[in-house]
Amino acid sequence: MQKEQRGIIRSAFFSGFGTLLSRFAGLAREMLMAMLFGTGMVADAFSVAFRFPNLLLRILGESGLRVVLLPRYNEERFKLGDREAFILASTVAVILSLLIGIAIILGVAFAPFFADIFAPGWRDEPAKFALTVKLLRLLFPYIGFMALATWASTILNAHRKFFLPALSPAFMNLGWVAGLLLVLFLYGGKDATEQSSIVAIGILLGGALQFLVQLPAMAQMKFRFSFNLKTKFPAILEMSKLMAPLLAALGIAELNFLVDVFLASYLAEGSVAALTYSSRLIYLPMGLASIAIATATLPELSDFAARNLHTEFTKTLSFSFRTTLAIMLPISTYTIAMSPQIVRFLFERGSFSGTVSTPMTAIALSMYAVGLYAFSSFKILTQGFYALKDTKTPVINAGIALLINIALNLLLIVPMKHDGLALASSLASIIQVFLLLIILHRRGVLPIRDEILSLFRLVLLSVSVGIITWFSAHTTGKIVMGSSFFARTAQLIVPTVIWAFVLVLSVHIFRIQEVNQFVSIFIQKIKRILSGKKSTNG
């Protein structure tokens, strides 16, 4: 294996391990949310109220800031040294704080307008609409903490520090969980709308923690805050020019979810909550590999682009894409086969009804799982464009995907309800990935023939393993019946063990190199951690 590829996997290990821990903290959060609020009015209102500022954050902060800052920061380090790179990062932090501050003020002031725009189906439900507005106003300041947390993680990633930035969202989840536990043990008798406000305050405290825990790591690498707009104005201007089309692309991409919420607000109560629970479950396996590999890939690709190393750039992007497919496709078919068992085991307690909430969430989860590998590989492919400082192509691609998603939504919502909205998102993402592959191939960046052959081979293997998993789940359900904790555990664990065994055997027989490499490095790193040896990527 080449040095660059091993470096990607090593970095992805630390990023993936941290992200996975964070995702499990998020899973505990979702289990408590489901137990407290189920798929009722409060869950619907909370889903919209949290999603909107989070969406704005992803556009302005998490995705937009990281993509334009990291390549330019690496360029400053490569050409001018760490000191000048620190000045650039400090200047960006000041400008970012001002912009986010304005966004928070506008968000709080115009919360009723946003609620009316994105959940118009709730206009005839005054209680749900009022609660959504209240929660929006409480949660909007969250984007300030999270934007700064994203800024800090970007700088740490540039210095090949992946574990703490990937783990830091767990601290936000800890704040969220603390709010939920406070409600469970001290405010259980309160009205559900009051309980939701306490949870929102916990989220704000968690957001502050996510930023603060990264500051010691920045101090350890001797980061010095030094604002100088005059000397860094050309770099800021260049980043702004790149940011404009990028914001358009991200805004269009995020509109997909807002369109889903818009349409789901006209469906039965719980539709928005079911989509939210299922989409968040999809992010758990994505944290295992795809987000980790994408996070580790961008710094490498940025370095190769800055040094005009075309061959290394192509090999790295191709390797990252194929590795993501090899890991996510089997997980995708597993999730489709096991969605009822997953939802039943994780959520079916308290206010989360087994007769209503579980079927609504399980089917939506299986529909999202259809596109899991596409959601994951999309993140990898876009890194190639961003590393080359091409932020315009993703705008066109995102616009086409949005139109496809809207058309599919309108086509599928009548026969499939909210499940059709989830399936539409998956199908649109699959088309989007193929369009990106074609564009990269035409530019000579990615050999599409090799990627398509790899995809076809992995689809056949994953579908075969998924079918075996479905039959094992069906058989286990007949043998171990009921809804007790023991029954639900057996119904999940037995087919999962069979899936893992068949997958490992298949990977060995068919020699899926990407998975073998990933697992090999993973085991090496676990042994290294257990032996107490340090690594520079942590």
SVG drawing of the C-alpha trace seen along z (x, -y; Angstrom):
<svg xmlns="http://www.w3.org/2000/svg" viewBox="-56 -47 64 68">
<polyline fill="none" stroke="black" stroke-width="0.4" points="0.0,0.0 1.3,-3.5 2.4,-5.9 -0.4,-8.4 -3.0,-5.7 -1.8,-4.4 -1.7,-8.0 -5.4,-8.4 -6.4,-5.3 -4.4,-6.2 -5.9,-9.6 -9.3,-8.2 -8.9,-5.8 -8.5,-8.6 -11.2,-10.7 -13.5,-7.7 -12.8,-6.5 -13.6,-10.0 -16.6,-10.4 -17.9,-7.0 -17.7,-7.8 -19.5,-11.0 -22.2,-9.2 -22.8,-6.8 -23.3,-9.7 -25.7,-11.1 -27.5,-7.7 -28.0,-7.8 -29.4,-11.3 -31.8,-10.1 -33.0,-7.1 -33.8,-9.5 -35.5,-11.9 -37.6,-9.1 -38.5,-7.9 -39.6,-11.4 -41.3,-12.8 -41.9,-9.8 -43.2,-11.0 -45.7,-13.5 -46.2,-17.2 -43.1,-18.2 -40.9,-15.9 -42.1,-17.4 -41.6,-21.0 -38.1,-20.2 -37.0,-18.5 -37.8,-21.7 -36.5,-24.1 -33.1,-22.4 -32.7,-21.5 -33.0,-25.1 -30.1,-26.7 -28.2,-23.5 -28.7,-23.8 -27.6,-27.4 -24.5,-26.3 -23.7,-23.6 -23.9,-26.1 -21.9,-29.0 -19.7,-27.0 -19.2,-23.2 -19.1,-22.6 -18.5,-26.1 -15.8,-27.4 -13.9,-24.1 -13.7,-23.7 -12.4,-27.2 -10.2,-27.7 -8.3,-24.4 -6.8,-24.6 -5.8,-28.3 -4.5,-27.7 -2.3,-24.8 -1.1,-27.0 -0.1,-29.8 1.8,-27.2 3.5,-25.7 4.7,-29.0 4.9,-31.4 5.1,-29.3 2.9,-28.7 3.0,-32.3 1.3,-33.7 -1.2,-30.8 -2.1,-31.6 -2.7,-35.2 -5.0,-34.1 -7.0,-31.8 -7.3,-34.5 -8.6,-37.0 -11.1,-34.5 -12.3,-33.8 -13.1,-37.5 -15.0,-37.9 -16.9,-34.6 -17.9,-35.7 -19.4,-39.0 -21.3,-37.2 -22.7,-34.5 -23.6,-37.2 -25.7,-39.0 -27.3,-35.7 -28.3,-34.9 -29.9,-38.3 -31.9,-38.0 -32.8,-34.4 -34.2,-35.3 -36.1,-38.3 -37.6,-36.5 -38.3,-33.1 -42.1,-33.2 -41.3,-33.9 -38.9,-31.0 -41.4,-28.7 -44.2,-29.8 -42.0,-29.3 -40.6,-25.8 -43.6,-24.3 -46.7,-25.9 -48.7,-22.8 -48.7,-23.8 -50.5,-27.1 -53.7,-25.5 -52.1,-24.0 -51.3,-27.1 -49.8,-25.1 -47.3,-23.3 -46.5,-26.5 -45.9,-28.5 -43.7,-25.8 -41.6,-25.7 -41.1,-29.5 -40.1,-29.4 -37.6,-26.6 -36.1,-28.3 -35.4,-31.4 -33.8,-29.4 -31.6,-27.3 -30.4,-30.0 -27.4,-31.1 -26.2,-27.5 -24.8,-28.2 -22.3,-30.7 -20.6,-28.1 -20.7,-25.5 -19.2,-27.8 -16.2,-28.5 -16.0,-24.8 -15.8,-24.1 -13.1,-26.8 -11.0,-25.2 -11.4,-21.7 -10.4,-22.9 -7.1,-24.3 -6.4,-21.1 -7.2,-19.0 -4.7,-21.0 -2.1,-20.0 -3.1,-16.4 -5.0,-16.3 -8.1,-14.3 -9.2,-12.5 -10.2,-15.5 -12.0,-17.4 -14.0,-14.3 -14.7,-13.6 -15.7,-17.2 -19.4,-16.8 -19.7,-14.2 -19.5,-17.1 -22.4,-18.8 -24.3,-15.5 -23.4,-15.4 -25.0,-18.8 -28.1,-17.6 -28.2,-14.3 -27.7,-16.2 -30.8,-18.3 -32.8,-15.2 -31.7,-13.5 -32.6,-16.6 -36.1,-16.5 -36.4,-12.7 -35.4,-12.9 -36.4,-16.4 -39.0,-17.7 -40.9,-14.6 -44.2,-16.0 -43.8,-19.2 -45.6,-20.0 -43.8,-18.6 -43.4,-22.1 -41.6,-23.2 -39.5,-20.1 -38.4,-20.8 -37.1,-24.3 -34.9,-22.7 -33.5,-20.3 -32.8,-23.3 -30.7,-25.0 -28.7,-21.8 -27.9,-21.9 -26.6,-25.5 -24.3,-24.4 -23.1,-21.4 -22.3,-23.6 -20.1,-25.8 -18.3,-22.8 -17.6,-21.5 -15.7,-24.7 -13.9,-25.0 -12.5,-21.5 -10.5,-22.1 -8.7,-25.2 -6.0,-23.3 -5.0,-21.3 -4.6,-24.5 -2.5,-25.9 -0.4,-22.8 0.5,-23.3 1.5,-26.9 -1.3,-28.6 -1.2,-32.4 -4.2,-34.6 -3.2,-37.6 -5.8,-39.5 -4.5,-41.5 -7.1,-42.2 -4.8,-44.5 -2.1,-41.9 -4.6,-39.0 -7.2,-40.9 -6.1,-39.3 -6.4,-35.8 -9.8,-36.7 -11.0,-38.1 -9.9,-34.9 -11.7,-32.8 -14.8,-34.9 -14.9,-34.5 -14.6,-30.7 -17.2,-30.8 -20.0,-32.5 -20.6,-29.6 -19.9,-27.1 -22.6,-28.7 -24.9,-28.4 -24.1,-24.7 -24.5,-23.9 -27.7,-26.0 -29.2,-24.1 -28.1,-20.8 -29.6,-21.7 -32.8,-22.8 -33.5,-19.1 -34.2,-18.6 -36.2,-21.8 -38.4,-20.7 -38.9,-17.3 -39.9,-19.2 -42.2,-21.5 -44.0,-18.6 -44.0,-16.4 -45.7,-19.2 -48.8,-18.4 -48.7,-14.7 -49.8,-12.9 -48.4,-14.0 -45.0,-12.4 -43.9,-12.4 -41.2,-15.1 -40.0,-13.3 -39.8,-9.9 -37.7,-11.5 -35.5,-13.1 -34.9,-10.0 -34.2,-7.9 -31.9,-10.4 -29.9,-10.7 -29.6,-6.9 -28.1,-7.0 -25.4,-9.3 -24.1,-6.7 -22.6,-4.4 -21.4,-7.4 -19.3,-8.4 -17.6,-5.0 -15.8,-5.5 -17.1,-8.0 -17.0,-11.2 -13.7,-10.0 -12.2,-9.3 -13.5,-12.6 -12.0,-14.5 -8.7,-12.8 -8.7,-13.1 -9.2,-16.9 -5.9,-17.9 -4.0,-15.3 -5.7,-16.4 -5.1,-20.1 -1.4,-19.4 -1.2,-17.5 -3.1,-20.3 -0.9,-23.0 2.2,-21.1 0.7,-20.2 1.1,-16.4 -1.6,-15.2 -0.9,-11.5 -0.9,-11.4 -4.1,-13.5 -5.9,-11.0 -4.7,-7.9 -5.7,-9.4 -9.2,-10.4 -9.8,-7.1 -8.6,-5.1 -10.8,-7.1 -13.9,-6.7 -13.4,-2.9 -12.7,-2.4 -15.9,-4.3 -18.0,-2.2 -16.4,1.0 -17.4,0.1 -20.7,-1.6 -22.5,0.7 -22.6,3.7 -23.8,1.4 -26.5,0.0 -28.0,3.4 -27.7,4.5 -29.7,1.4 -32.4,2.1 -32.8,5.7 -32.7,4.9 -34.5,1.5 -37.5,2.7 -35.2,4.6 -32.9,1.6 -35.6,-0.9 -37.5,1.5 -34.3,2.2 -33.2,-1.5 -36.3,-3.5 -39.4,-1.4 -40.0,-2.6 -41.8,-5.4 -43.7,-7.7 -42.2,-5.9 -45.1,-3.6 -44.5,-0.2 -47.6,-0.3 -47.2,-3.8 -43.7,-5.3 -41.7,-2.2 -43.2,-1.4 -43.1,-5.1 -39.4,-5.4 -38.3,-1.9 -39.6,-2.2 -38.1,-5.8 -34.8,-4.4 -34.8,-1.6 -35.6,-4.2 -32.7,-6.4 -30.4,-3.4 -31.0,-2.9 -28.8,-6.0 -26.4,-5.5 -23.4,-4.7 -24.3,-7.7 -24.6,-10.1 -21.2,-8.8 -19.3,-8.8 -20.7,-12.2 -18.7,-13.7 -15.5,-12.1 -16.0,-13.2 -16.7,-16.8 -13.4,-17.0 -11.7,-16.6 -13.4,-19.7 -12.8,-21.7 -9.2,-20.8 -8.8,-22.1 -10.6,-25.3 -13.4,-24.5 -16.6,-25.5 -18.7,-26.3 -19.2,-22.7 -20.8,-21.5 -23.4,-24.4 -24.6,-23.1 -24.6,-19.5 -26.5,-20.4 -29.0,-22.4 -29.7,-19.4 -30.0,-17.1 -32.5,-19.5 -34.7,-19.5 -34.6,-15.7 -35.4,-15.5 -38.4,-17.8 -39.7,-15.9 -39.3,-12.6 -40.9,-14.0 -44.0,-15.0 -44.1,-11.7 -43.7,-9.5 -45.4,-11.5 -48.9,-10.4 -48.4,-6.6 -45.6,-6.4 -46.2,-9.4 -43.1,-10.4 -41.3,-7.2 -41.5,-8.5 -39.6,-11.7 -36.8,-9.6 -36.6,-7.4 -36.5,-10.5 -33.5,-11.9 -31.7,-8.6 -32.4,-8.4 -31.4,-12.0 -28.1,-11.4 -27.3,-8.4 -27.9,-10.4 -25.8,-13.2 -22.8,-10.9 -22.9,-9.5 -22.9,-13.0 -19.8,-13.9 -18.0,-10.8 -18.7,-11.7 -17.4,-15.2 -14.2,-14.1 -13.6,-11.5 -14.0,-14.1 -11.4,-16.3 -9.0,-13.4 -9.1,-13.3 -10.8,-10.0 -10.9,-6.9 -14.6,-6.2 -14.3,-2.7 -12.4,-1.4 -14.8,-3.1 -17.9,-1.7 -16.5,1.9 -15.6,1.6 -19.1,0.3 -20.8,3.1 -18.7,5.8 -19.5,4.4 -23.2,4.0 -23.5,7.7 -21.6,8.8 -23.6,6.4 -27.0,7.4 -26.2,11.1 -25.1,10.5 -28.2,8.4 -30.5,11.1 -28.9,13.6 -29.3,11.1 -33.0,10.6 -33.7,14.3 -31.8,14.7 -33.8,11.8 -37.1,13.3 -36.2,16.7 -35.0,15.3 -38.3,13.4 -40.3,16.6 -38.1,18.4 -37.8,15.6 -41.2,13.8 -42.5,10.9 -41.4,7.4 -39.5,7.9 -36.0,6.5 -34.6,10.0 -36.6,10.7 -35.7,7.4 -32.0,8.0 -32.0,11.5 -33.9,10.3 -31.2,7.7 -28.0,9.5 -28.4,12.9 -28.9,11.6 -26.2,9.0 -23.6,11.7 -24.6,13.7 -24.2,10.6 -20.8,9.9 -19.7,13.5 -20.9,13.7 -19.4,10.3 -16.0,11.1 -16.0,14.5 -17.1,12.8 -14.5,10.1 -11.8,12.8 -13.1,15.0 -13.5,12.1 -10.4,10.3 -11.9,6.9 -8.6,5.1 -10.0,1.8 -11.8,3.4 -8.8,5.6 -6.5,2.5 -8.9,0.5 -9.4,3.4 -5.7,4.1 -4.8,0.5 -7.7,0.4 -6.4,3.4 -2.8,2.1 -4.0,-1.2 -6.0,0.5 -2.9,2.5 -0.9,-0.7 -3.3,-2.5 -3.5,0.5 0.3,0.7 0.4,-3.0 2.4,-4.2 1.6,-7.7 0.7,-8.7 1.1,-12.0 -2.3,-11.9 -4.3,-11.9"/>
</svg>
